[in-house]
Amino acid sequence: MKYTQFFIQAFSFLALTKICYSAEASKPEYLSIEGFQNCTGSKTISTYEIYCLPEIQNGSCTNSSWEALHVN
């Protein structure tokens, strides 16, 4: 159940940032947001890392980063 919730959040974050994977895909937009790591949780799976955006802003996440991650 714990992993199910994690993957639901991961999918929501990927859908939120409109990331698509292809050979021609550019860098995901969230990587250009300064301090995004302070706003997200992460999990390493094999050779890649998945970032999840929690429902509630944590104390180390700046307001500007939080707002930038929530732009539609």
N, CA, C and O atoms as a Tripos MOL2 file, in Angstrom:
@<TRIPOS>MOLECULE
protein
  288   287    72     0     0
PROTEIN
NO_CHARGES

@<TRIPOS>ATOM
      1 N           0.8270   -1.2020    0.0000 N.3       1 MET1
      2 CA          0.0000    0.0000    0.0000 C.3       1 MET1
      3 C           0.8640    1.2550    0.0000 C.2       1 MET1
      4 O           0.5320    2.2370   -0.6640 O.2       1 MET1
      5 N           1.9760    1.2290    0.7440 N.am      2 LYS2
      6 CA          2.8690    2.3790    0.8140 C.3       2 LYS2
      7 C           3.4040    2.7290   -0.5790 C.2       2 LYS2
      8 O           3.4370    3.9000   -0.9580 O.2       2 LYS2
      9 N           3.8240    1.7080   -1.3400 N.am      3 TYR3
     10 CA          4.3450    1.9540   -2.6790 C.3       3 TYR3
     11 C           3.2540    2.3960   -3.6390 C.2       3 TYR3
     12 O           3.5130    3.1830   -4.5490 O.2       3 TYR3
     13 N           2.0440    1.9030   -3.4510 N.am      4 THR4
     14 CA          0.9350    2.3190   -4.2980 C.3       4 THR4
     15 C           0.7040    3.8160   -4.1600 C.2       4 THR4
     16 O           0.5530    4.5120   -5.1640 O.2       4 THR4
     17 N           0.6750    4.3150   -2.9440 N.am      5 GLN5
     18 CA          0.4910    5.7500   -2.7080 C.3       5 GLN5
     19 C           1.6410    6.5460   -3.3070 C.2       5 GLN5
     20 O           1.4270    7.6060   -3.8950 O.2       5 GLN5
     21 N           2.8630    6.0370   -3.1600 N.am      6 PHE6
     22 CA          4.0320    6.7200   -3.7140 C.3       6 PHE6
     23 C           3.9060    6.8390   -5.2300 C.2       6 PHE6
     24 O           4.1450    7.9090   -5.7900 O.2       6 PHE6
     25 N           3.5310    5.7470   -5.8980 N.am      7 PHE7
     26 CA          3.4330    5.7750   -7.3490 C.3       7 PHE7
     27 C           2.2640    6.6300   -7.8240 C.2       7 PHE7
     28 O           2.3420    7.2400   -8.8900 O.2       7 PHE7
     29 N           1.1970    6.6820   -7.0610 N.am      8 ILE8
     30 CA          0.0890    7.5810   -7.3960 C.3       8 ILE8
     31 C           0.5720    9.0240   -7.3330 C.2       8 ILE8
     32 O           0.2630    9.8200   -8.2190 O.2       8 ILE8
     33 N           1.3230    9.3650   -6.2950 N.am      9 GLN9
     34 CA          1.8590   10.7190   -6.1710 C.3       9 GLN9
     35 C           2.8630   11.0020   -7.2800 C.2       9 GLN9
     36 O           2.8760   12.0980   -7.8400 O.2       9 GLN9
     37 N           3.7040   10.0220   -7.6010 N.am     10 ALA10
     38 CA          4.6940   10.2050   -8.6670 C.3      10 ALA10
     39 C           3.9930   10.4630   -9.9930 C.2      10 ALA10
     40 O           4.3850   11.3630  -10.7360 O.2      10 ALA10
     41 N           2.9590    9.6820  -10.2970 N.am     11 PHE11
     42 CA          2.2230    9.8760  -11.5350 C.3      11 PHE11
     43 C           1.5630   11.2510  -11.5550 C.2      11 PHE11
     44 O           1.5700   11.9300  -12.5820 O.2      11 PHE11
     45 N           0.9970   11.6600  -10.4340 N.am     12 SER12
     46 CA          0.3630   12.9810  -10.3520 C.3      12 SER12
     47 C           1.3740   14.0750  -10.6230 C.2      12 SER12
     48 O           1.0760   15.0420  -11.3250 O.2      12 SER12
     49 N           2.5760   13.9290  -10.0670 N.am     13 PHE13
     50 CA          3.6140   14.9330  -10.2800 C.3      13 PHE13
     51 C           4.0420   14.9540  -11.7380 C.2      13 PHE13
     52 O           4.2180   16.0260  -12.3180 O.2      13 PHE13
     53 N           4.2100   13.7890  -12.3320 N.am     14 LEU14
     54 CA          4.6010   13.7370  -13.7360 C.3      14 LEU14
     55 C           3.5250   14.3440  -14.6180 C.2      14 LEU14
     56 O           3.8370   15.0570  -15.5710 O.2      14 LEU14
     57 N           2.2690   14.0730  -14.3160 N.am     15 ALA15
     58 CA          1.1720   14.6470  -15.0920 C.3      15 ALA15
     59 C           1.1140   16.1550  -14.8890 C.2      15 ALA15
     60 O           0.8410   16.8990  -15.8300 O.2      15 ALA15
     61 N           1.3660   16.6030  -13.6790 N.am     16 LEU16
     62 CA          1.3360   18.0290  -13.3580 C.3      16 LEU16
     63 C           2.3620   18.7950  -14.1710 C.2      16 LEU16
     64 O           2.0710   19.8810  -14.6730 O.2      16 LEU16
     65 N           3.5530   18.2470  -14.3080 N.am     17 THR17
     66 CA          4.6240   18.9490  -15.0100 C.3      17 THR17
     67 C           4.6660   18.6220  -16.4940 C.2      17 THR17
     68 O           5.5480   19.0940  -17.2120 O.2      17 THR17
     69 N           3.7150   17.8170  -16.9580 N.am     18 LYS18
     70 CA          3.5810   17.4980  -18.3820 C.3      18 LYS18
     71 C           4.8580   16.8960  -18.9560 C.2      18 LYS18
     72 O           5.3160   17.2920  -20.0280 O.2      18 LYS18
     73 N           5.4160   15.9530  -18.2450 N.am     19 ILE19
     74 CA          6.6310   15.2950  -18.7090 C.3      19 ILE19
     75 C           6.2460   14.1790  -19.6680 C.2      19 ILE19
     76 O           5.3390   13.3950  -19.3880 O.2      19 ILE19
     77 N           6.9320   14.1120  -20.7900 N.am     20 CYS20
     78 CA          6.7410   12.9790  -21.6820 C.3      20 CYS20
     79 C           8.1160   12.4020  -21.9920 C.2      20 CYS20
     80 O           9.1050   13.1310  -22.0720 O.2      20 CYS20
     81 N           8.1630   11.1190  -22.1610 N.am     21 TYR21
     82 CA          9.4260   10.4460  -22.4000 C.3      21 TYR21
     83 C           9.5020    9.9980  -23.8490 C.2      21 TYR21
     84 O           8.6460    9.2540  -24.3270 O.2      21 TYR21
     85 N          10.5320   10.4570  -24.5420 N.am     22 SER22
     86 CA         10.8120   10.0130  -25.9020 C.3      22 SER22
     87 C          12.2740   10.3080  -26.1740 C.2      22 SER22
     88 O          12.9360   10.9730  -25.3770 O.2      22 SER22
     89 N          12.7740    9.8230  -27.2800 N.am     23 ALA23
     90 CA         14.1780   10.0440  -27.6260 C.3      23 ALA23
     91 C          14.4670   11.5330  -27.8010 C.2      23 ALA23
     92 O          15.5860   11.9780  -27.5440 O.2      23 ALA23
     93 N          13.4770   12.3020  -28.2320 N.am     24 GLU24
     94 CA         13.6730   13.7320  -28.4770 C.3      24 GLU24
     95 C          13.2270   14.6120  -27.3060 C.2      24 GLU24
     96 O          13.2390   15.8370  -27.4230 O.2      24 GLU24
     97 N          12.8440   14.0240  -26.2070 N.am     25 ALA25
     98 CA         12.3160   14.8020  -25.0760 C.3      25 ALA25
     99 C          13.3790   15.7330  -24.5180 C.2      25 ALA25
    100 O          14.5430   15.3570  -24.3800 O.2      25 ALA25
    101 N          12.9690   16.9400  -24.2020 N.am     26 SER26
    102 CA         13.8830   17.8820  -23.5690 C.3      26 SER26
    103 C          13.8220   17.6840  -22.0550 C.2      26 SER26
    104 O          13.0350   16.8840  -21.5480 O.2      26 SER26
    105 N          14.6690   18.4300  -21.3490 N.am     27 LYS27
    106 CA         14.6850   18.3360  -19.8910 C.3      27 LYS27
    107 C          13.3340   18.7390  -19.3200 C.2      27 LYS27
    108 O          12.7340   19.7060  -19.7900 O.2      27 LYS27
    109 N          12.8430   18.0210  -18.3180 N.am     28 PRO28
    110 CA         11.5840   18.4130  -17.6760 C.3      28 PRO28
    111 C          11.6950   19.8220  -17.0870 C.2      28 PRO28
    112 O          12.7400   20.1980  -16.5560 O.2      28 PRO28
    113 N          10.6310   20.5830  -17.1820 N.am     29 GLU29
    114 CA         10.6330   21.9760  -16.7240 C.3      29 GLU29
    115 C          10.9560   22.1170  -15.2450 C.2      29 GLU29
    116 O          11.5960   23.0900  -14.8470 O.2      29 GLU29
    117 N          10.5260   21.1640  -14.4220 N.am     30 TYR30
    118 CA         10.7500   21.3050  -12.9820 C.3      30 TYR30
    119 C          12.2340   21.3270  -12.6300 C.2      30 TYR30
    120 O          12.6030   21.8470  -11.5760 O.2      30 TYR30
    121 N          13.0960   20.7730  -13.4870 N.am     31 LEU31
    122 CA         14.5340   20.7880  -13.2080 C.3      31 LEU31
    123 C          15.1180   22.2010  -13.2460 C.2      31 LEU31
    124 O          16.1800   22.4480  -12.6750 O.2      31 LEU31
    125 N          14.4330   23.1250  -13.9130 N.am     32 SER32
    126 CA         14.9150   24.5020  -13.9820 C.3      32 SER32
    127 C          14.4230   25.3560  -12.8190 C.2      32 SER32
    128 O          14.7960   26.5250  -12.7170 O.2      32 SER32
    129 N          13.5980   24.7990  -11.9460 N.am     33 ILE33
    130 CA         13.0840   25.5410  -10.7890 C.3      33 ILE33
    131 C          14.0970   25.4400   -9.6560 C.2      33 ILE33
    132 O          14.3680   24.3550   -9.1430 O.2      33 ILE33
    133 N          14.6470   26.5780   -9.2770 N.am     34 GLU34
    134 CA         15.6580   26.6020   -8.2190 C.3      34 GLU34
    135 C          15.0710   26.0830   -6.9060 C.2      34 GLU34
    136 O          14.0390   26.5670   -6.4410 O.2      34 GLU34
    137 N          15.7340   25.1070   -6.3240 N.am     35 GLY35
    138 CA         15.3170   24.5640   -5.0420 C.3      35 GLY35
    139 C          14.1920   23.5460   -5.1080 C.2      35 GLY35
    140 O          13.5840   23.2370   -4.0830 O.2      35 GLY35
    141 N          13.8960   23.0110   -6.3080 N.am     36 PHE36
    142 CA         12.7830   22.0540   -6.3960 C.3      36 PHE36
    143 C          13.0040   20.8410   -5.5000 C.2      36 PHE36
    144 O          12.0460   20.2480   -5.0050 O.2      36 PHE36
    145 N          14.2810   20.4680   -5.2900 N.am     37 GLN37
    146 CA         14.5790   19.3020   -4.4480 C.3      37 GLN37
    147 C          14.1120   19.5100   -3.0130 C.2      37 GLN37
    148 O          13.7900   18.5420   -2.3240 O.2      37 GLN37
    149 N          14.0710   20.7590   -2.5530 N.am     38 ASN38
    150 CA         13.6170   21.0570   -1.1940 C.3      38 ASN38
    151 C          12.1000   20.9270   -1.0510 C.2      38 ASN38
    152 O          11.5770   20.8940    0.0630 O.2      38 ASN38
    153 N          11.4040   20.8540   -2.1760 N.am     39 CYS39
    154 CA          9.9420   20.7890   -2.1610 C.3      39 CYS39
    155 C           9.4080   19.3930   -2.4490 C.2      39 CYS39
    156 O           8.2180   19.1330   -2.2720 O.2      39 CYS39
    157 N          10.2690   18.5060   -2.8860 N.am     40 THR40
    158 CA          9.8190   17.1910   -3.3260 C.3      40 THR40
    159 C          10.3960   16.0760   -2.4680 C.2      40 THR40
    160 O          11.4040   16.2460   -1.7830 O.2      40 THR40
    161 N           9.7340   14.9450   -2.5260 N.am     41 GLY41
    162 CA         10.2880   13.7130   -1.9970 C.3      41 GLY41
    163 C          10.8760   12.9710   -3.1800 C.2      41 GLY41
    164 O          10.5470   13.2830   -4.3240 O.2      41 GLY41
    165 N          11.7320   12.0030   -2.9370 N.am     42 SER42
    166 CA         12.2980   11.2630   -4.0580 C.3      42 SER42
    167 C          12.5230    9.8090   -3.6910 C.2      42 SER42
    168 O          12.6080    9.4430   -2.5190 O.2      42 SER42
    169 N          12.6150    8.9990   -4.7220 N.am     43 LYS43
    170 CA         12.8940    7.5740   -4.5470 C.3      43 LYS43
    171 C          13.7470    7.1410   -5.7250 C.2      43 LYS43
    172 O          13.4060    7.4050   -6.8780 O.2      43 LYS43
    173 N          14.8590    6.4730   -5.4350 N.am     44 THR44
    174 CA         15.7190    5.9510   -6.4830 C.3      44 THR44
    175 C          15.2740    4.5370   -6.8270 C.2      44 THR44
    176 O          15.1300    3.6810   -5.9540 O.2      44 THR44
    177 N          15.0630    4.3150   -8.1080 N.am     45 ILE45
    178 CA         14.6900    2.9970   -8.6080 C.3      45 ILE45
    179 C          15.6800    2.6490   -9.7110 C.2      45 ILE45
    180 O          15.7180    3.2940  -10.7580 O.2      45 ILE45
    181 N          16.4690    1.6300   -9.4610 N.am     46 SER46
    182 CA         17.4940    1.2010  -10.3980 C.3      46 SER46
    183 C          18.4490    2.3560  -10.6710 C.2      46 SER46
    184 O          19.2040    2.7450   -9.7790 O.2      46 SER46
    185 N          18.4380    2.9100  -11.8690 N.am     47 THR47
    186 CA         19.3810    3.9720  -12.2290 C.3      47 THR47
    187 C          18.7250    5.3380  -12.3790 C.2      47 THR47
    188 O          19.3630    6.2660  -12.8760 O.2      47 THR47
    189 N          17.4890    5.4870  -11.9710 N.am     48 TYR48
    190 CA         16.8380    6.7860  -12.0950 C.3      48 TYR48
    191 C          16.1360    7.1600  -10.7970 C.2      48 TYR48
    192 O          15.9080    6.3250   -9.9230 O.2      48 TYR48
    193 N          15.8040    8.4390  -10.7020 N.am     49 GLU49
    194 CA         15.1770    8.9520   -9.4920 C.3      49 GLU49
    195 C          13.8130    9.5370   -9.8330 C.2      49 GLU49
    196 O          13.6700   10.2820  -10.8020 O.2      49 GLU49
    197 N          12.8150    9.1930   -9.0270 N.am     50 ILE50
    198 CA         11.4570    9.7100   -9.1950 C.3      50 ILE50
    199 C          11.2220   10.7570   -8.1160 C.2      50 ILE50
    200 O          11.5150   10.5220   -6.9430 O.2      50 ILE50
    201 N          10.6920   11.9190   -8.5120 N.am     51 TYR51
    202 CA         10.3610   12.9770   -7.5640 C.3      51 TYR51
    203 C           8.8530   13.0420   -7.3870 C.2      51 TYR51
    204 O           8.1000   12.9200   -8.3530 O.2      51 TYR51
    205 N           8.4230   13.2330   -6.1620 N.am     52 CYS52
    206 CA          6.9980   13.3520   -5.8500 C.3      52 CYS52
    207 C           6.7490   14.6740   -5.1440 C.2      52 CYS52
    208 O           7.5360   15.0960   -4.2970 O.2      52 CYS52
    209 N           5.6680   15.3120   -5.4920 N.am     53 LEU53
    210 CA          5.2950   16.5790   -4.8790 C.3      53 LEU53
    211 C           4.2600   16.3050   -3.8000 C.2      53 LEU53
    212 O           3.1590   15.8500   -4.1080 O.2      53 LEU53
    213 N           4.5920   16.5730   -2.5390 N.am     54 PRO54
    214 CA          3.6260   16.3140   -1.4660 C.3      54 PRO54
    215 C           2.4510   17.2930   -1.5320 C.2      54 PRO54
    216 O           2.5250   18.3300   -2.1920 O.2      54 PRO54
    217 N           1.3920   16.9510   -0.8500 N.am     55 GLU55
    218 CA          0.2090   17.8140   -0.8280 C.3      55 GLU55
    219 C           0.4420   19.0850   -0.0260 C.2      55 GLU55
    220 O          -0.1710   20.1160   -0.3020 O.2      55 GLU55
    221 N           1.3240   19.0170    0.9660 N.am     56 ILE56
    222 CA          1.5670   20.1430    1.8660 C.3      56 ILE56
    223 C           3.0140   20.6070    1.7310 C.2      56 ILE56
    224 O           3.9360   19.7910    1.7230 O.2      56 ILE56
    225 N           3.2070   21.9090    1.6260 N.am     57 GLN57
    226 CA          4.5390   22.4970    1.5150 C.3      57 GLN57
    227 C           5.3040   22.2900    2.8150 C.2      57 GLN57
    228 O           4.7900   22.5710    3.8980 O.2      57 GLN57
    229 N           6.5380   21.7940    2.7020 N.am     58 ASN58
    230 CA          7.3470   21.6080    3.9080 C.3      58 ASN58
    231 C           8.1630   22.8650    4.2070 C.2      58 ASN58
    232 O           8.2210   23.7780    3.3840 O.2      58 ASN58
    233 N           8.7810   22.9120    5.3590 N.am     59 GLY59
    234 CA          9.4840   24.1000    5.8260 C.3      59 GLY59
    235 C          10.7120   24.4860    5.0280 C.2      59 GLY59
    236 O          11.1000   25.6550    5.0380 O.2      59 GLY59
    237 N          11.3420   23.5410    4.3330 N.am     60 SER60
    238 CA         12.5550   23.8630    3.5780 C.3      60 SER60
    239 C          12.2550   24.2950    2.1430 C.2      60 SER60
    240 O          13.1700   24.6280    1.3900 O.2      60 SER60
    241 N          11.0010   24.2890    1.7710 N.am     61 CYS61
    242 CA         10.5800   24.6600    0.4170 C.3      61 CYS61
    243 C          10.1770   26.1350    0.3970 C.2      61 CYS61
    244 O           9.3050   26.5570    1.1570 O.2      61 CYS61
    245 N          10.8180   26.9160   -0.4770 N.am     62 THR62
    246 CA         10.4770   28.3360   -0.5630 C.3      62 THR62
    247 C           9.1250   28.5160   -1.2510 C.2      62 THR62
    248 O           8.7050   27.6740   -2.0460 O.2      62 THR62
    249 N           8.4570   29.6090   -0.9410 N.am     63 ASN63
    250 CA          7.1610   29.8930   -1.5650 C.3      63 ASN63
    251 C           7.2860   30.0050   -3.0790 C.2      63 ASN63
    252 O           6.4160   29.5290   -3.8080 O.2      63 ASN63
    253 N           8.3670   30.6340   -3.5590 N.am     64 SER64
    254 CA          8.5180   30.8030   -5.0080 C.3      64 SER64
    255 C           8.6920   29.4560   -5.7090 C.2      64 SER64
    256 O           8.1400   29.2490   -6.7900 O.2      64 SER64
    257 N           9.4480   28.5420   -5.1090 N.am     65 SER65
    258 CA          9.6200   27.2060   -5.6990 C.3      65 SER65
    259 C           8.3030   26.4440   -5.6720 C.2      65 SER65
    260 O           7.9240   25.8130   -6.6590 O.2      65 SER65
    261 N           7.6080   26.5030   -4.5400 N.am     66 TRP66
    262 CA          6.3290   25.8020   -4.3840 C.3      66 TRP66
    263 C           5.3270   26.2830   -5.4310 C.2      66 TRP66
    264 O           4.6530   25.4770   -6.0710 O.2      66 TRP66
    265 N           5.2350   27.5910   -5.5990 N.am     67 GLU67
    266 CA          4.2990   28.1570   -6.5690 C.3      67 GLU67
    267 C           4.6870   27.7860   -7.9950 C.2      67 GLU67
    268 O           3.8180   27.4920   -8.8160 O.2      67 GLU67
    269 N           5.9860   27.7980   -8.2970 N.am     68 ALA68
    270 CA          6.4440   27.4430   -9.6450 C.3      68 ALA68
    271 C           6.1230   25.9880   -9.9760 C.2      68 ALA68
    272 O           5.8250   25.6650  -11.1260 O.2      68 ALA68
    273 N           6.1810   25.1200   -8.9900 N.am     69 LEU69
    274 CA          5.8690   23.7060   -9.2100 C.3      69 LEU69
    275 C           4.3740   23.4650   -9.4000 C.2      69 LEU69
    276 O           3.9800   22.4080   -9.8920 O.2      69 LEU69
    277 N           3.5430   24.4220   -9.0200 N.am     70 HIS70
    278 CA          2.0930   24.2720   -9.1350 C.3      70 HIS70
    279 C           1.4920   25.0360  -10.3070 C.2      70 HIS70
    280 O           0.2700   25.1570  -10.3940 O.2      70 HIS70
    281 N           2.3130   25.5510  -11.2020 N.am     71 VAL71
    282 CA          1.8030   26.2510  -12.3810 C.3      71 VAL71
    283 C           1.2190   25.2250  -13.3350 C.2      71 VAL71
    284 O           1.8380   24.1940  -13.5980 O.2      71 VAL71
    285 N           0.0360   25.5000  -13.8510 N.am     72 ASN72
    286 CA         -0.6160   24.5520  -14.7850 C.3      72 ASN72
    287 C          -0.0610   24.6970  -16.1660 C.2      72 ASN72
    288 O          -0.4850   23.9880  -17.0780 O.2      72 ASN72
@<TRIPOS>BOND
     1     1     2 1
     2     2     3 1
     3     3     4 2
     4     3     5 am
     5     5     6 1
     6     6     7 1
     7     7     8 2
     8     7     9 am
     9     9    10 1
    10    10    11 1
    11    11    12 2
    12    11    13 am
    13    13    14 1
    14    14    15 1
    15    15    16 2
    16    15    17 am
    17    17    18 1
    18    18    19 1
    19    19    20 2
    20    19    21 am
    21    21    22 1
    22    22    23 1
    23    23    24 2
    24    23    25 am
    25    25    26 1
    26    26    27 1
    27    27    28 2
    28    27    29 am
    29    29    30 1
    30    30    31 1
    31    31    32 2
    32    31    33 am
    33    33    34 1
    34    34    35 1
    35    35    36 2
    36    35    37 am
    37    37    38 1
    38    38    39 1
    39    39    40 2
    40    39    41 am
    41    41    42 1
    42    42    43 1
    43    43    44 2
    44    43    45 am
    45    45    46 1
    46    46    47 1
    47    47    48 2
    48    47    49 am
    49    49    50 1
    50    50    51 1
    51    51    52 2
    52    51    53 am
    53    53    54 1
    54    54    55 1
    55    55    56 2
    56    55    57 am
    57    57    58 1
    58    58    59 1
    59    59    60 2
    60    59    61 am
    61    61    62 1
    62    62    63 1
    63    63    64 2
    64    63    65 am
    65    65    66 1
    66    66    67 1
    67    67    68 2
    68    67    69 am
    69    69    70 1
    70    70    71 1
    71    71    72 2
    72    71    73 am
    73    73    74 1
    74    74    75 1
    75    75    76 2
    76    75    77 am
    77    77    78 1
    78    78    79 1
    79    79    80 2
    80    79    81 am
    81    81    82 1
    82    82    83 1
    83    83    84 2
    84    83    85 am
    85    85    86 1
    86    86    87 1
    87    87    88 2
    88    87    89 am
    89    89    90 1
    90    90    91 1
    91    91    92 2
    92    91    93 am
    93    93    94 1
    94    94    95 1
    95    95    96 2
    96    95    97 am
    97    97    98 1
    98    98    99 1
    99    99   100 2
   100    99   101 am
   101   101   102 1
   102   102   103 1
   103   103   104 2
   104   103   105 am
   105   105   106 1
   106   106   107 1
   107   107   108 2
   108   107   109 am
   109   109   110 1
   110   110   111 1
   111   111   112 2
   112   111   113 am
   113   113   114 1
   114   114   115 1
   115   115   116 2
   116   115   117 am
   117   117   118 1
   118   118   119 1
   119   119   120 2
   120   119   121 am
   121   121   122 1
   122   122   123 1
   123   123   124 2
   124   123   125 am
   125   125   126 1
   126   126   127 1
   127   127   128 2
   128   127   129 am
   129   129   130 1
   130   130   131 1
   131   131   132 2
   132   131   133 am
   133   133   134 1
   134   134   135 1
   135   135   136 2
   136   135   137 am
   137   137   138 1
   138   138   139 1
   139   139   140 2
   140   139   141 am
   141   141   142 1
   142   142   143 1
   143   143   144 2
   144   143   145 am
   145   145   146 1
   146   146   147 1
   147   147   148 2
   148   147   149 am
   149   149   150 1
   150   150   151 1
   151   151   152 2
   152   151   153 am
   153   153   154 1
   154   154   155 1
   155   155   156 2
   156   155   157 am
   157   157   158 1
   158   158   159 1
   159   159   160 2
   160   159   161 am
   161   161   162 1
   162   162   163 1
   163   163   164 2
   164   163   165 am
   165   165   166 1
   166   166   167 1
   167   167   168 2
   168   167   169 am
   169   169   170 1
   170   170   171 1
   171   171   172 2
   172   171   173 am
   173   173   174 1
   174   174   175 1
   175   175   176 2
   176   175   177 am
   177   177   178 1
   178   178   179 1
   179   179   180 2
   180   179   181 am
   181   181   182 1
   182   182   183 1
   183   183   184 2
   184   183   185 am
   185   185   186 1
   186   186   187 1
   187   187   188 2
   188   187   189 am
   189   189   190 1
   190   190   191 1
   191   191   192 2
   192   191   193 am
   193   193   194 1
   194   194   195 1
   195   195   196 2
   196   195   197 am
   197   197   198 1
   198   198   199 1
   199   199   200 2
   200   199   201 am
   201   201   202 1
   202   202   203 1
   203   203   204 2
   204   203   205 am
   205   205   206 1
   206   206   207 1
   207   207   208 2
   208   207   209 am
   209   209   210 1
   210   210   211 1
   211   211   212 2
   212   211   213 am
   213   213   214 1
   214   214   215 1
   215   215   216 2
   216   215   217 am
   217   217   218 1
   218   218   219 1
   219   219   220 2
   220   219   221 am
   221   221   222 1
   222   222   223 1
   223   223   224 2
   224   223   225 am
   225   225   226 1
   226   226   227 1
   227   227   228 2
   228   227   229 am
   229   229   230 1
   230   230   231 1
   231   231   232 2
   232   231   233 am
   233   233   234 1
   234   234   235 1
   235   235   236 2
   236   235   237 am
   237   237   238 1
   238   238   239 1
   239   239   240 2
   240   239   241 am
   241   241   242 1
   242   242   243 1
   243   243   244 2
   244   243   245 am
   245   245   246 1
   246   246   247 1
   247   247   248 2
   248   247   249 am
   249   249   250 1
   250   250   251 1
   251   251   252 2
   252   251   253 am
   253   253   254 1
   254   254   255 1
   255   255   256 2
   256   255   257 am
   257   257   258 1
   258   258   259 1
   259   259   260 2
   260   259   261 am
   261   261   262 1
   262   262   263 1
   263   263   264 2
   264   263   265 am
   265   265   266 1
   266   266   267 1
   267   267   268 2
   268   267   269 am
   269   269   270 1
   270   270   271 1
   271   271   272 2
   272   271   273 am
   273   273   274 1
   274   274   275 1
   275   275   276 2
   276   275   277 am
   277   277   278 1
   278   278   279 1
   279   279   280 2
   280   279   281 am
   281   281   282 1
   282   282   283 1
   283   283   284 2
   284   283   285 am
   285   285   286 1
   286   286   287 1
   287   287   288 2
@<TRIPOS>SUBSTRUCTURE
     1 MET1         2 RESIDUE 1 A MET
     2 LYS2         6 RESIDUE 1 A LYS
     3 TYR3        10 RESIDUE 1 A TYR
     4 THR4        14 RESIDUE 1 A THR
     5 GLN5        18 RESIDUE 1 A GLN
     6 PHE6        22 RESIDUE 1 A PHE
     7 PHE7        26 RESIDUE 1 A PHE
     8 ILE8        30 RESIDUE 1 A ILE
     9 GLN9        34 RESIDUE 1 A GLN
    10 ALA10       38 RESIDUE 1 A ALA
    11 PHE11       42 RESIDUE 1 A PHE
    12 SER12       46 RESIDUE 1 A SER
    13 PHE13       50 RESIDUE 1 A PHE
    14 LEU14       54 RESIDUE 1 A LEU
    15 ALA15       58 RESIDUE 1 A ALA
    16 LEU16       62 RESIDUE 1 A LEU
    17 THR17       66 RESIDUE 1 A THR
    18 LYS18       70 RESIDUE 1 A LYS
    19 ILE19       74 RESIDUE 1 A ILE
    20 CYS20       78 RESIDUE 1 A CYS
    21 TYR21       82 RESIDUE 1 A TYR
    22 SER22       86 RESIDUE 1 A SER
    23 ALA23       90 RESIDUE 1 A ALA
    24 GLU24       94 RESIDUE 1 A GLU
    25 ALA25       98 RESIDUE 1 A ALA
    26 SER26      102 RESIDUE 1 A SER
    27 LYS27      106 RESIDUE 1 A LYS
    28 PRO28      110 RESIDUE 1 A PRO
    29 GLU29      114 RESIDUE 1 A GLU
    30 TYR30      118 RESIDUE 1 A TYR
    31 LEU31      122 RESIDUE 1 A LEU
    32 SER32      126 RESIDUE 1 A SER
    33 ILE33      130 RESIDUE 1 A ILE
    34 GLU34      134 RESIDUE 1 A GLU
    35 GLY35      138 RESIDUE 1 A GLY
    36 PHE36      142 RESIDUE 1 A PHE
    37 GLN37      146 RESIDUE 1 A GLN
    38 ASN38      150 RESIDUE 1 A ASN
    39 CYS39      154 RESIDUE 1 A CYS
    40 THR40      158 RESIDUE 1 A THR
    41 GLY41      162 RESIDUE 1 A GLY
    42 SER42      166 RESIDUE 1 A SER
    43 LYS43      170 RESIDUE 1 A LYS
    44 THR44      174 RESIDUE 1 A THR
    45 ILE45      178 RESIDUE 1 A ILE
    46 SER46      182 RESIDUE 1 A SER
    47 THR47      186 RESIDUE 1 A THR
    48 TYR48      190 RESIDUE 1 A TYR
    49 GLU49      194 RESIDUE 1 A GLU
    50 ILE50      198 RESIDUE 1 A ILE
    51 TYR51      202 RESIDUE 1 A TYR
    52 CYS52      206 RESIDUE 1 A CYS
    53 LEU53      210 RESIDUE 1 A LEU
    54 PRO54      214 RESIDUE 1 A PRO
    55 GLU55      218 RESIDUE 1 A GLU
    56 ILE56      222 RESIDUE 1 A ILE
    57 GLN57      226 RESIDUE 1 A GLN
    58 ASN58      230 RESIDUE 1 A ASN
    59 GLY59      234 RESIDUE 1 A GLY
    60 SER60      238 RESIDUE 1 A SER
    61 CYS61      242 RESIDUE 1 A CYS
    62 THR62      246 RESIDUE 1 A THR
    63 ASN63      250 RESIDUE 1 A ASN
    64 SER64      254 RESIDUE 1 A SER
    65 SER65      258 RESIDUE 1 A SER
    66 TRP66      262 RESIDUE 1 A TRP
    67 GLU67      266 RESIDUE 1 A GLU
    68 ALA68      270 RESIDUE 1 A ALA
    69 LEU69      274 RESIDUE 1 A LEU
    70 HIS70      278 RESIDUE 1 A HIS
    71 VAL71      282 RESIDUE 1 A VAL
    72 ASN72      286 RESIDUE 1 A ASN
